[in-house]
Amino acid sequence: MSASTRTRAAALPTGAAPPRSRDLARKAAALALLQTALFAVPLVVLGRAIGWPASLRLPAAEALPLVAAQADAVLLGYGAYLAVSLALIPLAFVLRDWLATRGVAGWRADAVAFIGAGAGLFKTLGIVRWLSVMPVLAGEFQRTADPVARQVVAVTYTAMNSYAGAVGELLGVQILSGLWLLGVGQSLVSIGKVWIGFAGLLCGALFLAAAFRLVWPEAAAIQSVAAPLALVWFVLLAAVLWREARA
């Protein structure tokens, strides 16, 4: 250790975290809180406008008129949801860097960060359809009274919704987010943040369990429990990190 490094270390109060650790904890806390704060926008806006998320399961003949009639709300709500997904990418890496200051580093920590970033990316790919393809299909569905043309639009909607929904929800929300939460939860437990770590492990397990809907349709109901728990977990994580930043 150099003389300057020893001098800076001696200047810190006993038990105080290094400035870099505090700065990273502050940034991670803000990004974690952003996950829940931003998600409130699509929850309220889309919920009121189109009955989201239940509207995702509606047939094309019911969903497309809703999207056409509430075009501005759809763009606002899904735009905010896109921001939620994008914000997960820097959170995954900032949290990785903060954990490294607490001794959790190496290829496993890097893998967990990339899994979290992948979750954000796949969620984004699933959401983009509502900002691009779906409004176009809704407009076409409303402009024509030809039953054959409407059937073509409905089939296109169903196919796009099934594919992009699997990319965003199955891969992004359930599988990759579940794995990331498990990895982060285990890391938090290993540095003594036991209760928030086990809460993360629980959320991750629930998301992964929901992914079994492919072979066990009833498992889809688990998502309705996992999602709100994860939103609460992000707020609690932000509180824990903010406390670390002030230590």
Phi, psi and omega in degrees: 000132181287166180296321181294322179295319179295323180295316179296319180297321181292333182285342180284141175298153179300128179085356181283145177282149176300153181305320180298319180296318179294319180296316179294321178297321179295315180294317180295322179298316180296317181291324178293317179295327179298328179302313181281319182297314180291326181295338178296333182293304178297327181300317181279309186294308181288327178299316180287323187281314187229011180069032180289142008268359180298332181296341179296336182263001181286149174292161184303321183297337177261322185287317185297316175300325177297314180298318180295319183287333183241043187302315182295318179294323178297316180295318180293311183296312181286335173296319177293321178295325176298319178296322176302314182294317180295325181293339178292333183294305177295327178301317181301319183279322178294320178295321176300316181293322178294316178299328178297326177290344178259009175098001179262101183214174179114186186294328179293318178296320178296318180298318179298318180297316180292327175295317177298317177296322177297322177299315178298319181294313181293324175298319179298316180298326178288325183285327186305331181300330181280347178258354184228286188289313187298318176299325178294314179297321179297318178296317179296320181297321182283331185282339184246144175253359179291118183298327179292315179297319179295325178294321177298315179297319181296319179295318178299316178300313182298317180294314180296319181294321180293315183289305183293329177295322178293320179297311184283311186277308184290306182283311186286304187284314190269303186285301184289319176296322177298315179296319180297315179298322176297316180295315179294318179301315179297319180295319179295319177299320184293339178257013175094001176272071195291308187293319179288330177292315179292328175296321176295320177298320179296314179299316179298318179296322179293319178297317179294323178297323179296333180293343179287003177301339179297324181249347181220087187308329181297339181293341179301331181295337181297331181300327181291342175266318184296317185297308179295326177297319179295322178297319176294320181299319180298321178295315179294321176299317178301319179296317179297315181293321179296322177297321177296322182293334181267357183289000000 
